[in-house]
Amino acid sequence: MQTAAPRKPKYGLGKLWGIFGGVLFLYLFLGFMIFPCWDTIKSVFTAKEGDPFAVINYFLAGNMSHFIWGSLKLGICLVITVNIVGISIVLLTEYFDIKGAKILRLGYMTSMIYSGVALVTGFMFLYDKDGLITKMLIHYKLIPETDKNWFAGFYAVLFTMTFACTSNHALFLRNAIRGIDYNTVEAARNMGSNSFGVLFKVVMPTLLPTLFSLTVMTFITGLCAMSAPTLLHYDSINPTIVELAGRAGLKESNAPPPEAQAALLSIILACFTVVLLLTLNHFERKGHYLSVSKTKAKLVKQKIQNPVANVLAHIYAYILFIIYMTPVVMIILFSFQNWRNVDGKILDFGSMTLSNYVGVEDALIPKSGAKNVGKFRTVKNGVVGLFSYDKTKDSVILSFILSAIAAALVCVIVVLAVNYMFKHKKARSSRLVEAGLLFPWLLPTILICYSFRIYFKQELWYTFGQALYTPDRIRLLLVIAYVVVKLPFTLRMIKASFYAIDDELEEAARNLGSGPVRSFMRIKLPIVLPSVLAVFALNFNALFSEYDMGATFANGRATTLAMVVKSLTETGNNSTQFNQTGCRCAATVLIMIVSGIILYLVYGVGARDLAERLDRRRKRRDRFARITGVFRKKPKEFGS
């Protein structure tokens, strides 16, 4: 007689955990994504009682549309300039045979180790009214009647962001061009095509999907630009939103409240972002141009046969290299100069110092007035290093801690969510979880942070009756904003790594009596851990030098490193601290070092497979043995 299998309890431990997870997800999704954004939308129509369209009418009648056009103009122009420079740097280093390509590649990828405010201030160090290049132009009269304030406005922002936004081309387009099958290139050459004919007829069609994605993302970057327009005084949407948010609570005659104006600009920016991302998704689904053959061959660099074109290509390549590398080299060198040399843009290798990094010194400055010519006065503690000045030191520590917490937290959330999604692939709840985690991608960062700033000023029941936008809790709110903004990117990267897990491994573990938690910890997590650590590193890298979110919250208890770097550009407002520019250089070098280490661990050490790592370890041991003269002896056999 066959006995019936025991029935599983209707509400077992797994079921209860599922219910708890679903309730927690809804609580976080509604409370920190939907409700704040809905409150921002609602504020536009409730700003003036009895007139729900007051803010919209003010927008149409006033000059607020000027900021929209400023961002659109920047985005359109960036698409052209960034694609020209980005495509050219990849072709020069990966497709054409250019002398010194490895050195050129390192120079072109410097925008990956410092970005945002740090990169903009690096270009300002060269080109602003007191910049090194500007002073040389005026001193040597290389360009007659040079205006000291020439590096400002639209063209300065366009120039700076063109070289700041090519990092995506250096990463993704480089991978795409390396994946091209050389057999198709060789076949085209055998049919009589020259190097440029092969480029336009064979190579470029293969790169079109990647180029289209990069074009849309570049346009969104220009539309949502913050650091460059703020520092270079260009009217666009994001800086205007932050400015209006800072005037919240002030009433202006015949104008809606500033917070309502900021909300409307945020919504308009969100609409542009949603349309562009949906367009990108539509074209990505239509298919790809592929370069395939039965035996795929590695791409071989093409020589430029025309000698004139070859010389021009080399000149162009090294001009770009100089533009990329000059800010990096000058900032590093001047970070070790004393404050007088930094202020006067004088490079003296005999007066190298660490005063911009550590230590406190007195400053000897000239006395003002006609009677005091040649006389000096001493300002006590007038030169304070980056790590000796409480404000800058605290910002470094705060940025490091908040970035590490947020980067770790978002990885934990996404790993658990993706594990659930793969475990319940056909369930509707799985698709809802994925849509919820991708939701922040539809909104610009400025809208999310502005919504947090306005909405969490009030005491809410799901924050246990506490207001989060207060001096005591602003850091917690900033970490939450960091996590929300980084959810979509983290999801796409970690989800891809879960496809490498064989379902049979988990099934085998289940047959051996291993529970879900143990199977996850012992089997799944070790497989995806390298990808998770890589995503953690990239998120930390981006958040460590992040400026937009910190500037939107604008609270003294949440002053990040990028905000301090920005404040150090205002050198004329402080009469007791004289090495602000030197501290700015030191802070930028710190960002470069941290970002460079992270990128090396991710794309250098982390990108090597096991065989390559073992081979490199063997070579290091052999090299060490040759240098020291110490060779390992074979162990004696037992009994000898």
TAWOFEN-V375756 format. One line per field, one symbol per residue. ss: DSSP state (H for helix, E for strand, L for the rest). phi: phi as a letter, one per 40 degrees, with the letter a starting at -180 (. if undefined). Layout:
ss=???
phi=???
//
This chain:
ss=LLLLLLLLLLLLHHHHHHHHHHHHHHHHHHHHHHHHHHHHHHHHHLLLLLLLLHHHHHHHHLLLHHHHHHHHHHHHHHHHHHHHHHHHHHHHHHHELLLLHHHHHHHHHHHHLLLLHHHHHHHHHHHLLLLHHHHHHHHLLLLLLLLLLLLLLHHHHHHHHHHHLLHHHHHHHHHHHHLLLHHHHHHHHHLLLLHHHHHHHHHHHHHHHHHHHHHHHHHHHHHLLLHHHHHLLLLLHHHHHHHHHHLLLLLLLLLLLHHHHHHHHHHHHHHHHHHHHHHHHHHHHLLLLLLLLLLLLLLLLELLLLHHHHHHHHHHHHHHHHHHHHHHHHHHHHLLELHHHHHHLLLLHHHELLLLLLLEEEEEEELLLHHHLLLEEEEEEEEELLLLLHHHHHHHHHHHHHHHHHHHHHHHHHHHHHHHHHHLLLLHHHHHHHHHHHHHHHLLHHHHHHHHHHHLLLLEHHHLLELLLLLLLHHHHHHHHHHHHHHHHHHHHHHHHHLLLLHHHHHHHHHLLLLHHHHHHHHHHHHHHHHHHHHHHHHHHHHHLLLHHHHHHLLHHHLLHHHHHHHLLLHHHLLLLLLHHHHHHHHHHHHHHHHHHHHHHHHHHLLLLHHHHHHHHHHHHHHHHHHHLLLLLLLLLLLL
phi=.cccccccccbccccccccccccccccccccbbcdccccccccccbcbcgbcbcccccccccbccccccdccccccccdcccccccccccccbbbccbcgcccccccccccccaagccccccccdcbccbccccccccccfcbdfccccccagcccccccccccccccccccccccccccccccccccccchccdcccdccbccdccddccccccccccccccbcbcccccbfbcacddccccccccdgcbbcfbcddcccccccccccccccccccccccccccchbcbbbacbcbccbcccccccccccccccccccccccccdcccccccccbbcccccccfbcbccbcabccbbgbbcbbbccchccbcgcbbbbcfcbbcdcbcdccccccccccccccccccccccccccccdccccbccccccccccccccdcccbcdccccccccccccccbccbfgbcccbdcbccccccccdccccccdcccccccccccccccccccccccgcccccccccbcdcccddcccccdccccdcccbcbdcccccfbccbccccccdccccccccbcbbbbcccccccccccccccccccccccccccccccccccccccccccccccccgbbcccccccgc
//
